Amino acid sequence: MTGGEKAGSFSKFNFLNTQIFLNITLMVMQRGGCVYIITNKNNSVLYTGVTSDIIGRIFDHKNKTYPQSFTAKYNCNKLT
């Protein structure tokens, strides 16, 4: 480890999430889709999605087309 890094599962968690994200991105891009991340006003919740219609999907999130969904419940509507 270099200076400033902390030992523990947090760094392993970030590495695994990065690997999963990259694998999904590569798989989707081969099929012509998008991976996107949206958050709420306070940037305290993140949601990662995959779609082949990014404009329509963001419209759905902003307008709470599915009111029982995670993004509607946590007011995620800001594309990052």
PyMOL commands that set and color helices and strands:
alter all, ss='L'
color gray80, all
select helices_A, chain A and resi 9-31+54-62+70-73
alter helices_A, ss='H'
color red, helices_A
select strands_A, chain A and resi 34-39+46-51+78-79
alter strands_A, ss='S'
color yellow, strands_A
deselect
rebuild
show_as cartoon
